[in-house]
Every structure is written in C-alpha cells, then in structure tokens.
Amino acid sequence: MSYFEKHVFFCTNQREDGKACCQDHGAQALRDYAKQRVKALDLRGKGKVRINSAGCLDRCGEGPVIVVYPEGVWYTYVDKEDIDEIIEEHVVHGRVVERLKI
C-alpha cells in the first residue's frame, strides 16, 4: 500500500518568459486553500491525502491544472468552489468531476 491514498499535485509554476502559466491564475493561493480544506476535513496524513506543489506540468494552455494520483485524472479550475468540488467528489467520494476534467 502507498503511504498516501491520494496525491493532488498543483502546478504552481511561474514562467519568467511571459508565456502562460498556472501561477498567472493564482495557483499557489488555491493550492494553499486546498491544503487547508484537506486539513479541516481531517483527510491529511498517512494513508490519507497529500496536497503537493509541482513545477510545470506542461499543460499551461489548459488553464491552471492539477492532477490526482493514483488515478491520473487531470483537472482545471477557476476558484475555491471548483477546488471544493474536486475535493468532495473526487478525493472523498472517488467520483471524477467531468466538468473540470481535461
């Protein structure tokens, strides 16, 4: 068994050359929010969920992105409500959020 049941990777990359990047959409702030939500829901820790920052995930053209493992499901998001939906539906209940999937 893996140490964590799920890993949620947030691209928080900031490109220096002015090209589109996830950080242009507040990725770090929303990653921090997700981390707080997972903690508040008592989902973090061994055998549970880990929220991670990632460098460039190479899908910048699709908006800010996250990927949930072990399923390998990619999402885009706009705001805290989208993050809440991903946590509630996918992380807690194992249901892919089709409207945010890329």
Backbone as ProteinMPNN parsed JSONL, in Angstrom:
{"seq_chain_A": "MSYFEKHVFFCTNQREDGKACCQDHGAQALRDYAKQRVKALDLRGKGKVRINSAGCLDRCGEGPVIVVYPEGVWYTYVDKEDIDEIIEEHVVHGRVVERLKI", "coords_chain_A": {"N_chain_A": [[0.832, -1.184, 0.0], [0.421, 2.257, -0.715], [1.998, 5.098, 0.834], [0.382, 7.374, 0.974], [-3.091, 7.657, 0.257], [-4.091, 9.25, -1.779], [-2.561, 11.58, -3.967], [-2.503, 14.984, -4.651], [-1.517, 17.027, -7.053], [-0.616, 20.301, -7.604], [0.098, 22.461, -10.171], [2.266, 25.033, -9.748], [3.82, 26.677, -11.147], [5.745, 29.486, -12.232], [6.342, 31.166, -15.046], [9.128, 32.765, -16.439], [9.387, 33.937, -18.887], [7.12, 35.207, -19.746], [5.182, 33.671, -20.972], [2.07, 31.821, -20.887], [1.092, 30.546, -17.71], [0.412, 28.501, -14.819], [0.566, 29.861, -12.386], [-0.198, 32.41, -13.05], [-2.874, 32.366, -12.664], [-3.375, 32.342, -9.982], [-2.503, 29.997, -8.737], [-0.888, 29.138, -6.525], [-2.17, 30.245, -4.264], [-4.643, 28.92, -4.387], [-3.813, 26.315, -4.13], [-2.832, 26.428, -1.527], [-5.249, 26.91, -0.24], [-6.588, 24.469, -0.806], [-4.994, 22.734, 0.661], [-5.553, 23.606, 3.261], [-8.295, 22.984, 3.366], [-8.29, 20.169, 3.142], [-6.974, 19.561, 5.498], [-8.831, 20.622, 7.37], [-10.942, 18.892, 6.931], [-9.961, 16.628, 8.01], [-8.43, 14.902, 6.413], [-5.774, 14.64, 5.829], [-2.467, 13.182, 5.995], [-0.766, 10.07, 6.862], [-1.831, 7.368, 4.904], [-3.908, 8.774, 3.906], [-4.553, 11.804, 2.353], [-2.449, 13.846, 0.342], [-1.544, 17.092, -0.421], [0.265, 18.58, -2.909], [2.776, 20.814, -4.205], [3.765, 21.39, -7.533], [6.214, 21.675, -10.08], [6.288, 22.905, -13.432], [3.723, 21.306, -15.179], [3.366, 21.01, -17.78], [1.018, 21.618, -19.202], [0.06, 24.128, -19.611], [-1.502, 25.665, -21.358], [-4.062, 24.907, -20.873], [-5.181, 26.208, -18.805], [-5.046, 26.787, -15.195], [-3.757, 23.877, -13.674], [-4.327, 20.702, -12.074], [-3.397, 17.445, -10.96], [-4.629, 14.319, -10.004], [-3.499, 11.608, -8.245], [-3.669, 8.145, -7.301], [-5.1, 7.85, -9.672], [-4.565, 9.444, -11.886], [-5.989, 11.593, -12.951], [-6.662, 14.57, -14.608], [-7.313, 17.974, -13.948], [-8.746, 21.229, -14.488], [-9.333, 24.441, -13.021], [-11.145, 27.22, -11.548], [-11.794, 28.645, -9.239], [-12.271, 28.727, -5.607], [-14.593, 27.264, -5.196], [-14.535, 25.369, -7.249], [-12.289, 23.909, -6.433], [-13.25, 22.946, -3.978], [-15.256, 21.26, -4.967], [-13.778, 19.327, -6.389], [-12.308, 18.205, -4.277], [-14.392, 17.227, -2.608], [-15.946, 15.549, -4.35], [-14.089, 13.945, -5.939], [-11.733, 13.366, -4.337], [-12.803, 12.651, -1.805], [-15.085, 11.019, -2.4], [-14.406, 9.549, -4.655], [-15.355, 10.073, -7.22], [-15.095, 11.192, -10.477], [-14.875, 14.542, -11.508], [-16.435, 15.52, -14.053], [-16.969, 17.953, -15.455], [-14.777, 19.556, -14.945], [-12.624, 18.146, -15.754], [-9.738, 17.59, -17.748]], "CA_chain_A": [[0.0, 0.0, 0.0], [1.133, 3.519, -0.782], [1.974, 5.872, 2.069], [-0.818, 8.199, 0.875], [-4.128, 7.121, -0.613], [-4.154, 10.124, -2.949], [-1.708, 12.763, -4.1], [-3.076, 16.012, -5.504], [-0.419, 17.899, -7.462], [-0.97, 21.601, -8.173], [1.158, 23.193, -10.852], [2.403, 26.391, -9.227], [4.931, 27.231, -11.91], [5.73, 30.859, -12.73], [7.283, 31.295, -16.16], [9.825, 34.047, -16.486], [9.403, 34.477, -20.248], [5.847, 35.839, -20.055], [4.213, 32.718, -21.52], [1.015, 31.401, -19.956], [1.48, 29.603, -16.664], [-0.62, 28.297, -13.809], [0.661, 30.875, -11.34], [-0.952, 33.579, -13.52], [-4.267, 32.166, -12.25], [-3.44, 32.206, -8.528], [-2.355, 28.583, -8.39], [-0.335, 28.933, -5.178], [-3.21, 30.556, -3.281], [-5.652, 27.863, -4.404], [-3.164, 25.129, -3.558], [-2.855, 26.641, -0.073], [-6.642, 26.714, 0.167], [-6.859, 23.021, -0.832], [-4.276, 22.142, 1.788], [-6.332, 23.937, 4.455], [-9.557, 22.228, 3.319], [-7.98, 18.767, 3.444], [-6.692, 19.52, 6.939], [-10.091, 20.851, 8.084], [-11.765, 17.699, 6.774], [-9.205, 15.526, 8.614], [-8.072, 13.976, 5.338], [-4.334, 14.619, 5.561], [-1.64, 12.292, 6.794], [-0.507, 8.71, 6.401], [-2.991, 6.613, 4.482], [-4.974, 9.693, 3.503], [-4.352, 12.67, 1.195], [-1.333, 14.8, 0.358], [-1.602, 18.176, -1.402], [1.636, 18.922, -3.256], [3.101, 21.759, -5.27], [4.578, 20.801, -8.602], [6.696, 22.599, -11.094], [5.473, 22.883, -14.65], [3.162, 20.022, -15.576], [3.387, 21.073, -19.249], [-0.322, 21.748, -19.785], [-0.248, 25.523, -19.284], [-2.522, 26.186, -22.243], [-5.38, 24.443, -20.445], [-5.522, 26.913, -17.576], [-4.341, 26.192, -14.062], [-4.021, 22.44, -13.677], [-3.934, 19.774, -11.018], [-3.555, 16.038, -11.314], [-4.891, 13.5, -8.821], [-2.985, 10.244, -8.343], [-3.12, 7.291, -8.332], [-5.944, 7.723, -10.858], [-4.008, 10.186, -13.013], [-7.037, 12.441, -13.523], [-6.25, 15.968, -14.736], [-8.377, 18.964, -13.829], [-8.522, 22.657, -14.441], [-10.201, 25.046, -12.017], [-11.197, 28.675, -11.598], [-11.945, 29.278, -7.93], [-12.366, 27.848, -4.434], [-15.733, 26.36, -5.363], [-14.058, 24.246, -8.063], [-11.408, 23.102, -5.579], [-14.14, 22.233, -3.056], [-15.941, 20.188, -5.7], [-12.792, 18.273, -6.658], [-12.024, 17.522, -3.01], [-15.584, 16.485, -2.16], [-16.364, 14.494, -5.275], [-13.036, 13.008, -6.344], [-10.866, 12.92, -3.243], [-13.574, 11.993, -0.747], [-16.021, 10.0, -2.871], [-13.874, 8.783, -5.778], [-16.107, 10.355, -8.446], [-14.438, 12.177, -11.335], [-15.66, 15.747, -11.79], [-16.332, 15.585, -15.521], [-16.994, 19.312, -15.974], [-13.465, 20.174, -14.742], [-11.611, 17.23, -16.273], [-9.091, 17.923, -19.033]], "C_chain_A": [[0.875, 1.245, 0.0], [1.035, 4.245, 0.562], [0.746, 6.771, 2.129], [-1.82, 7.516, -0.046], [-4.216, 7.925, -1.904], [-3.118, 11.231, -2.824], [-2.415, 13.719, -5.04], [-1.95, 17.004, -5.794], [-0.96, 19.146, -8.141], [0.244, 22.161, -8.891], [1.14, 24.606, -10.288], [3.538, 27.119, -9.944], [4.684, 28.682, -12.323], [6.784, 30.956, -13.819], [7.854, 32.702, -16.204], [9.722, 34.714, -17.85], [8.075, 35.12, -20.669], [4.811, 34.922, -20.68], [3.216, 32.316, -20.438], [1.544, 30.396, -18.943], [0.403, 29.55, -15.597], [-0.6, 29.372, -12.73], [-0.046, 32.173, -11.748], [-2.406, 33.531, -13.061], [-4.397, 31.946, -10.743], [-3.284, 30.791, -8.026], [-1.853, 28.361, -6.968], [-1.396, 29.192, -4.107], [-4.269, 29.458, -3.238], [-5.085, 26.535, -3.922], [-3.161, 25.238, -2.036], [-4.257, 26.431, 0.489], [-6.978, 25.217, 0.225], [-6.199, 22.327, 0.352], [-5.035, 22.395, 3.097], [-7.636, 23.135, 4.514], [-9.332, 20.765, 3.694], [-7.684, 18.603, 4.931], [-7.981, 19.657, 7.744], [-11.012, 19.635, 8.027], [-11.116, 16.453, 7.365], [-8.864, 14.442, 7.595], [-6.567, 13.87, 5.116], [-3.618, 13.624, 6.468], [-1.519, 10.912, 6.185], [-1.801, 7.98, 6.085], [-4.135, 7.469, 3.982], [-4.544, 10.482, 2.268], [-3.166, 13.598, 1.409], [-1.55, 15.81, -0.761], [-0.169, 18.619, -1.645], [1.692, 20.052, -4.268], [3.946, 21.02, -6.292], [5.112, 21.934, -9.456], [5.803, 22.467, -12.311], [5.03, 21.459, -14.979], [2.922, 19.974, -17.082], [2.005, 21.057, -19.892], [-0.846, 23.167, -19.547], [-1.371, 26.103, -20.13], [-3.934, 25.798, -21.837], [-5.815, 25.085, -19.136], [-4.743, 26.365, -16.407], [-4.727, 24.712, -13.986], [-3.596, 21.769, -12.378], [-4.11, 18.371, -11.566], [-3.677, 15.248, -10.016], [-4.402, 12.089, -9.108], [-3.455, 9.446, -7.145], [-3.936, 7.217, -9.62], [-5.378, 8.424, -12.088], [-5.047, 11.049, -13.71], [-6.58, 13.896, -13.456], [-7.467, 16.874, -14.677], [-7.839, 20.366, -14.078], [-9.523, 23.212, -13.443], [-10.155, 26.559, -12.156], [-11.124, 29.279, -10.202], [-12.04, 28.231, -6.819], [-13.515, 26.849, -4.564], [-15.351, 25.148, -6.215], [-13.165, 23.322, -7.237], [-12.248, 22.305, -4.586], [-14.82, 21.046, -3.739], [-14.995, 19.027, -5.995], [-12.486, 17.494, -5.38], [-13.209, 16.65, -2.599], [-15.888, 15.298, -3.068], [-15.259, 13.472, -5.547], [-12.259, 12.465, -5.146], [-11.648, 12.149, -2.188], [-14.376, 10.811, -1.284], [-15.55, 9.2, -4.085], [-14.593, 8.986, -7.098], [-15.411, 11.464, -9.228], [-15.401, 13.333, -11.59], [-15.51, 16.043, -13.276], [-16.248, 17.016, -16.048], [-15.651, 20.024, -15.846], [-12.323, 19.335, -15.309], [-11.049, 17.731, -17.595], [-8.39, 16.705, -19.58]], "O_chain_A": [[1.931, 1.282, 0.632], [0.096, 4.026, 1.327], [0.134, 6.926, 3.186], [-1.434, 6.869, -1.02], [-4.391, 7.365, -2.986], [-2.841, 11.741, -1.738], [-2.877, 13.316, -6.108], [-1.492, 17.723, -4.906], [-1.679, 19.057, -9.136], [1.305, 22.319, -8.287], [0.119, 25.292, -10.344], [4.133, 28.054, -9.408], [3.577, 29.057, -12.708], [7.979, 30.842, -13.547], [7.141, 33.69, -16.028], [9.942, 35.92, -17.968], [7.924, 35.53, -21.819], [3.674, 35.34, -20.901], [3.479, 32.45, -19.243], [2.338, 29.515, -19.273], [-0.423, 30.458, -15.491], [-1.652, 29.75, -12.216], [-0.449, 32.953, -10.885], [-3.093, 34.553, -13.07], [-5.41, 31.424, -10.276], [-3.864, 30.42, -7.006], [-2.351, 27.474, -6.275], [-1.502, 28.431, -3.146], [-4.743, 29.103, -2.159], [-5.815, 25.718, -3.361], [-3.449, 24.267, -1.337], [-4.428, 25.846, 1.559], [-7.583, 24.753, 1.191], [-6.787, 21.437, 0.967], [-5.145, 21.503, 3.939], [-8.033, 22.664, 5.58], [-10.096, 20.193, 4.472], [-8.097, 17.62, 5.548], [-8.206, 18.901, 8.689], [-11.771, 19.379, 8.962], [-11.651, 15.352, 7.24], [-8.985, 13.247, 7.862], [-6.13, 13.074, 4.284], [-4.096, 13.276, 7.548], [-2.09, 10.623, 5.134], [-2.74, 7.97, 6.881], [-5.21, 6.957, 3.669], [-4.206, 9.888, 1.244], [-2.919, 14.07, 2.519], [-1.722, 15.429, -1.919], [0.538, 18.99, -0.708], [0.783, 20.228, -5.079], [4.736, 20.139, -5.952], [4.522, 23.011, -9.533], [4.683, 21.966, -12.216], [5.843, 20.537, -15.049], [2.346, 19.015, -17.596], [1.837, 20.544, -20.998], [-2.037, 23.374, -19.313], [-2.12, 26.956, -19.654], [-4.903, 26.309, -22.399], [-6.698, 24.578, -18.444], [-3.848, 25.543, -16.607], [-5.882, 24.349, -14.209], [-2.664, 22.192, -11.694], [-4.868, 18.142, -12.509], [-2.934, 15.472, -9.061], [-4.824, 11.454, -10.074], [-3.626, 10.012, -6.065], [-3.5, 6.576, -10.577], [-5.683, 8.035, -13.215], [-4.996, 11.22, -14.928], [-6.169, 14.39, -12.406], [-8.507, 16.588, -15.27], [-6.653, 20.645, -13.904], [-10.466, 22.519, -13.06], [-9.256, 27.114, -12.789], [-10.47, 30.302, -9.997], [-11.909, 27.03, -7.055], [-13.414, 25.716, -4.093], [-15.788, 24.031, -5.939], [-13.272, 22.099, -7.331], [-11.993, 21.12, -4.372], [-14.941, 19.968, -3.159], [-15.38, 17.865, -5.861], [-12.414, 16.266, -5.4], [-13.04, 15.473, -2.28], [-16.067, 14.175, -2.595], [-15.475, 12.269, -5.4], [-12.143, 11.252, -4.967], [-11.198, 11.1, -1.729], [-14.356, 9.727, -0.7], [-16.232, 8.264, -4.502], [-14.462, 8.164, -8.005], [-15.168, 12.548, -8.697], [-16.586, 13.126, -11.853], [-14.578, 16.728, -13.697], [-15.517, 17.267, -17.006], [-15.403, 20.995, -16.559], [-11.177, 19.783, -15.335], [-11.781, 18.229, -18.449], [-7.785, 16.769, -20.649]]}, "name": "protein", "num_of_chains": 1, "seq": "MSYFEKHVFFCTNQREDGKACCQDHGAQALRDYAKQRVKALDLRGKGKVRINSAGCLDRCGEGPVIVVYPEGVWYTYVDKEDIDEIIEEHVVHGRVVERLKI"}
